[in-house]
Amino acid sequence: MSRMHVLIAGGGIVGLTIAQGCRENNIPYTVFEKDTEETRRHGWSLTLHWCLNALKRTIGPEAAAKLPNAVVDKSLKTDAGNFLFLNCETAGVRYKIPPSKNRLRLHRQKLRGILEDGINIQEGKKLISVEVTDTGVRAHLEDGTFVDGTILVGADGNHSNVRRYLLPNDCALNPLPVNLVGVVRHFSPEQAVPVRALDPLLFQGLHPGTGNFLWYSVHDTFEEPDGKNSYDAQVIISWIVKDILCDDIPETDRGRIEMMKRRASSFAEPLRSIVMDIPDDLNFTTAIKLADYPTRRWDNRDGRVTLAGDSAHAMTMYRGEGANHGILDAALLVDQLKKVRRGELDQKTAIDLYEDEMIPRTFDAVLKSRQAALVAHDWDAITEDSPIVGARLPPSTA
């Protein structure tokens, strides 16, 4: 093979973490991303916990020191609040679990801003095909250009084109019988008081009778002229699909908000107002028909092509571990790339070792997150040991 050069398909959190690790260790790399600033969906905030040490050592001390600048509420300590699961019919607490001492709830775009600092991202560059060459791998892009490297890492998300290349007959997501609609809505200081009295950061709950699930989490914080804080927060309603027509997701934003309110109409306060106070004319909603992708083995073309993050193991959000596993993928992959760079391992061996750890770890995580998504809508199935509530234990490699 020629001089080491890492191609990274996807400029999201996982792809940029790999790029930062390459930059920190003087490993040549190229990042190409299908979206541009104008077309990129900003996404919801995310909670990082057991992956934080791996993230910090991979991106380096300078970038790691900036992570607190991306938290959704700088007035809170990292371990503020609890992990609550509520009875939405009464607003009572069914489970209350102290959070990890090492936890950050981060604004996705602010985190991305930290991770893209110093990284040259080629935007508007959609991967359409992959070609293994005598010297490595060639990524062909939609605009007619191509990029050559010694390894291609697919970090291009749920609908990964790199995964489609590696597993052409087994690349489709696995649909789940759960639909979800979410919004980011504003809370005035007054509206926020009763909600933050439950928990200042996040909580979830289920109505025992209707099976409608609620997720609430702070998305961003704003200081008002009088010194009080107002908030943007993520509000999600999800449900099991029992009737493909009645339980389908409406096409319009207004219709989706109407459905959220209808499903939350029997919630107790202040949970009911969290949903009912969503403006009817809010012009951006997110609708998801849940699906996942349990990790499977692929032919990595003698270590030339591999996957990381959602490209390898798309999972539901009900355990909040998808980003943590993706970032750990990035860290452990960079560890192996460093060994290749130093001449300690050949590339095939290094990538095999990376996949030998990642595939079983994340296969189990996808199935546990799937189970959490189903149990989250079944009041009688929820116990302190069920996946929706049970502890998020760090992998041994974290």
C-alpha positions in Angstrom: 0.0 0.0 0.0 1.0 3.6 -0.5 1.6 6.2 2.3 -1.2 6.0 4.9 -4.2 8.2 4.2 -7.5 7.9 6.0 -10.7 8.7 4.1 -13.7 9.5 6.4 -17.1 9.5 4.8 -19.4 11.6 7.0 -18.8 14.8 8.9 -21.0 14.2 11.9 -19.9 13.7 15.5 -18.3 10.3 14.9 -16.5 11.2 11.7 -15.2 14.4 13.2 -13.9 12.6 16.3 -12.0 10.2 14.0 -10.6 13.2 12.1 -9.5 15.0 15.3 -7.8 11.8 16.4 -6.0 11.7 13.1 -5.0 15.3 13.3 -3.7 14.9 16.8 -1.5 12.0 15.7 -0.3 13.4 12.4 -2.2 10.8 10.4 -3.1 12.2 6.9 -6.9 12.2 6.4 -9.7 13.6 4.3 -13.3 14.2 5.5 -16.1 14.4 2.9 -19.7 15.1 3.8 -22.8 15.0 1.6 -24.5 18.0 3.3 -23.6 21.6 3.4 -24.2 24.2 6.1 -27.4 25.1 4.3 -28.8 21.5 4.0 -27.5 20.0 7.2 -30.2 19.1 9.8 -29.0 20.4 13.2 -30.3 17.5 15.2 -31.2 17.1 18.9 -28.9 17.4 21.9 -27.1 14.4 23.2 -26.0 13.0 26.5 -22.4 11.7 26.8 -21.4 9.8 29.8 -19.2 6.7 29.7 -17.6 7.7 26.4 -16.3 11.0 27.7 -12.8 9.8 28.7 -12.3 8.1 25.3 -13.5 11.3 23.6 -11.2 13.5 25.5 -8.1 11.4 24.9 -8.9 11.1 21.2 -9.5 14.8 20.4 -6.7 16.1 22.5 -6.5 18.4 25.5 -7.2 21.7 23.7 -10.5 20.5 22.1 -11.5 18.6 25.3 -11.1 21.8 27.4 -13.8 23.4 25.2 -16.5 20.7 25.8 -18.1 22.6 28.8 -18.8 25.4 26.3 -21.2 23.1 24.5 -23.4 22.1 27.5 -27.1 23.0 27.2 -27.3 24.7 30.5 -24.1 26.1 32.0 -25.7 26.9 35.3 -25.9 23.2 36.1 -23.2 20.9 37.5 -22.3 17.9 35.4 -24.1 15.6 37.8 -27.1 17.8 38.4 -30.6 16.2 38.4 -31.5 12.6 38.3 -32.7 10.0 35.8 -36.4 10.1 36.2 -39.1 7.8 34.8 -42.5 9.3 35.4 -46.1 8.2 35.4 -47.6 10.6 32.9 -51.1 10.0 34.3 -50.2 11.4 37.7 -46.8 13.1 37.1 -45.5 11.0 39.9 -42.0 9.4 39.9 -41.9 5.7 39.3 -38.1 5.4 39.1 -35.4 7.9 40.3 -31.8 6.9 39.6 -28.8 9.2 40.3 -26.9 10.1 37.1 -23.4 9.2 36.3 -20.9 11.6 37.9 -19.3 12.1 34.5 -22.2 13.3 32.4 -22.6 16.1 29.9 -25.8 17.1 28.0 -24.4 18.8 24.9 -25.9 20.9 22.2 -25.2 19.0 19.1 -24.2 21.9 16.9 -22.0 23.4 19.5 -20.2 20.1 20.0 -19.9 19.8 16.2 -18.3 23.3 16.2 -15.7 22.1 18.7 -14.9 19.0 16.7 -14.7 20.7 13.3 -12.2 23.3 14.5 -9.0 22.8 12.5 -10.6 20.1 10.3 -10.9 20.6 6.6 -14.3 19.2 5.7 -15.2 18.8 2.0 -18.9 19.6 2.1 -21.5 18.8 -0.6 -19.5 15.6 -1.5 -21.8 12.6 -1.5 -20.2 9.2 -1.8 -21.8 7.1 -4.6 -19.4 4.2 -5.0 -16.3 2.6 -3.6 -13.4 0.9 -5.5 -10.7 -1.2 -4.0 -7.4 -0.4 -5.8 -3.9 -1.9 -5.8 -2.7 0.9 -3.4 -5.8 1.2 -1.2 -9.3 2.4 -1.9 -10.9 5.1 -4.1 -14.1 6.9 -3.1 -16.2 8.1 -6.0 -18.3 11.2 -5.3 -21.6 12.4 -6.9 -20.0 15.5 -8.4 -17.7 13.3 -10.6 -14.6 13.6 -8.5 -12.9 10.9 -6.4 -10.6 10.7 -3.4 -7.8 8.1 -2.9 -6.7 6.7 0.4 -5.4 3.6 2.1 -8.5 3.1 4.2 -12.1 4.3 4.0 -14.1 4.7 7.2 -17.9 4.9 6.7 -19.3 7.3 9.3 -22.1 8.3 7.0 -25.1 7.6 9.2 -28.1 5.4 9.4 -28.4 5.1 5.6 -24.7 4.6 5.0 -23.5 4.2 1.4 -20.3 2.6 2.7 -22.5 0.0 4.4 -24.4 -0.5 1.2 -21.0 -1.2 -0.5 -19.9 -3.7 2.1 -23.2 -5.4 2.6 -25.2 -4.8 -0.6 -27.8 -7.5 0.2 -28.0 -6.8 3.9 -27.7 -3.1 4.4 -31.4 -2.1 5.0 -32.5 -0.9 8.4 -34.8 -3.1 10.5 -38.2 -1.4 11.0 -39.7 -1.3 14.5 -43.4 -0.8 15.4 -42.8 2.5 17.0 -43.5 6.0 15.7 -42.2 9.3 17.1 -42.8 13.0 16.7 -40.5 15.5 18.3 -40.1 19.3 18.4 -37.9 21.9 20.0 -40.1 24.5 21.7 -39.4 27.5 23.9 -40.2 27.8 27.6 -40.4 31.2 29.2 -38.9 31.5 32.7 -42.4 31.2 34.1 -43.3 28.1 32.0 -40.0 26.5 32.9 -40.5 26.7 36.7 -42.8 23.7 37.3 -41.0 21.6 34.7 -37.6 22.2 36.2 -39.0 21.4 39.6 -39.3 17.8 38.4 -35.7 17.8 37.0 -33.6 20.6 35.7 -32.2 18.7 32.7 -34.3 15.8 31.4 -36.9 13.1 32.2 -39.1 10.6 30.5 -42.4 9.0 31.3 -45.3 6.8 30.1 -49.1 7.0 30.5 -50.1 3.6 31.8 -53.5 3.6 30.1 -52.7 5.0 26.7 -49.1 3.8 26.2 -48.0 7.3 25.0 -44.4 8.0 25.9 -43.0 11.4 26.7 -39.4 12.6 26.5 -38.3 16.1 27.8 -34.8 17.5 27.8 -33.2 21.0 27.8 -31.8 21.9 24.4 -30.4 25.4 25.0 -30.5 28.2 27.6 -31.0 31.9 27.1 -30.5 34.7 29.6 -33.4 37.2 29.5 -33.0 41.0 30.1 -34.2 40.6 33.7 -31.5 38.0 34.4 -33.8 35.0 34.4 -33.2 32.1 32.1 -35.6 30.8 29.4 -35.1 27.6 27.6 -35.5 25.7 24.4 -36.3 22.0 25.1 -36.8 18.9 23.1 -40.3 17.4 23.5 -41.0 13.9 22.0 -44.1 11.8 22.0 -43.9 8.2 20.8 -46.2 5.3 20.6 -46.5 1.7 19.5 -48.0 1.2 16.0 -51.0 -1.0 16.4 -53.1 0.3 13.4 -51.1 1.4 10.4 -53.7 4.0 9.5 -54.7 5.4 12.9 -51.2 5.3 14.3 -49.5 6.7 11.2 -47.6 10.0 11.4 -49.3 13.0 9.8 -47.6 14.6 6.8 -47.7 18.3 8.0 -46.1 20.0 11.0 -49.5 21.2 12.1 -51.0 17.7 11.9 -48.1 16.2 13.8 -48.4 18.8 16.6 -52.2 18.1 16.8 -51.4 14.4 17.2 -48.8 15.1 19.9 -51.4 17.1 21.8 -54.1 14.5 21.4 -51.8 11.8 22.7 -50.8 14.0 25.7 -54.3 15.2 26.5 -54.7 12.9 29.5 -51.3 13.7 31.0 -51.1 15.3 34.4 -49.7 18.7 34.9 -47.0 20.0 34.3 -46.5 17.2 31.8 -49.6 18.1 29.9 -48.6 21.7 29.4 -45.2 20.7 28.1 -47.0 19.4 25.0 -50.2 21.5 25.0 -48.2 24.8 24.9 -46.3 23.8 21.7 -47.3 26.6 19.2 -49.8 25.2 16.7 -47.9 27.0 13.9 -44.4 25.8 14.8 -43.0 25.1 11.4 -40.4 22.4 12.2 -41.2 18.9 13.5 -39.2 15.7 13.4 -41.1 12.5 12.5 -39.4 9.1 12.8 -40.6 5.6 12.1 -38.1 3.8 14.3 -35.7 1.3 12.8 -32.3 -0.1 13.8 -29.4 -2.1 12.4 -27.8 -4.8 14.6 -24.1 -5.0 13.7 -23.0 -7.8 11.5 -19.7 -8.9 10.0 -18.5 -7.7 6.6 -15.6 -8.3 4.4 -13.4 -5.3 5.1 -11.4 -5.8 1.9 -8.1 -6.6 3.6 -8.5 -3.7 6.1 -9.3 -1.1 3.4 -13.0 -0.4 4.3 -14.7 -0.3 7.7 -17.6 1.3 9.5 -18.2 3.4 12.7 -21.1 4.8 14.5 -24.7 4.6 13.1 -23.3 3.3 9.8 -22.4 0.1 11.7 -25.0 -0.1 14.4 -28.0 2.3 14.1 -29.9 2.0 17.4 -32.9 3.7 19.0 -32.6 6.6 21.4 -34.4 5.0 24.4 -31.1 4.2 26.2 -29.2 7.2 25.1 -26.2 5.2 24.1 -25.9 5.6 20.4 -23.6 8.5 20.4 -21.5 7.0 23.3 -20.9 3.8 21.3 -20.1 5.8 18.2 -17.6 7.9 19.9 -16.0 4.9 21.5 -15.8 3.3 18.0 -13.9 6.4 16.9 -11.5 6.4 19.8 -10.7 2.7 19.5 -10.3 2.9 15.7 -7.9 5.8 16.1 -6.0 3.7 18.6 -5.5 1.1 15.9 -4.6 3.6 13.2 -1.9 5.0 15.5 -0.4 1.5 15.7 -0.4 1.3 11.9 1.2 4.7 11.6 4.0 3.7 14.0 4.5 0.4 12.1 3.5 -1.8 15.0 0.6 -3.5 13.1 -0.3 -3.9 9.5 -3.5 -2.3 8.5 -5.5 -5.6 8.0 -4.6 -6.8 11.5 -5.4 -3.4 13.0 -8.9 -3.2 11.4 -9.7 -6.8 12.2 -8.9 -6.0 15.9 -11.0 -2.9 15.8 -14.0 -4.8 14.3 -13.5 -7.8 16.7 -14.2 -5.5 19.6 -16.8 -3.2 18.1 -19.1 -5.7 16.4 -20.1 -7.8 19.4 -20.2 -4.8 21.7 -22.6 -2.8 19.5 -24.7 -5.8 18.4 -25.7 -6.3 22.0 -26.3 -2.6 22.4 -28.6 -2.4 19.4 -30.7 -5.2 20.7 -30.9 -3.8 24.2 -31.9 -0.4 22.8 -34.5 -2.1 20.7 -35.9 -3.8 23.7 -35.9 -0.5 25.6 -37.9 1.2 22.8 -40.6 -1.5 23.1 -40.7 -1.8 26.9 -40.9 2.1 27.2 -44.5 1.8 25.9 -45.6 -1.1 28.1 -46.2 0.0 31.7 -46.4 -3.5 33.1 -43.1 -4.5 31.5 -41.1 -1.7 33.1 -39.0 -2.7 36.0 -35.8 -1.3 37.6 -33.8 -3.9 35.6 -35.6 -3.3 32.2 -33.5 -1.7 29.5 -35.4 1.6 29.6 -34.5 2.1 33.2 -31.6 -0.1 34.0 -28.0 1.1 34.5 -25.9 2.2 31.5 -22.7 0.4 32.4 -19.6 1.3 30.5 -18.0 -1.3 28.2 -14.7 -2.7 29.4 -13.0 -0.9 26.6 -14.4 2.6 27.4 
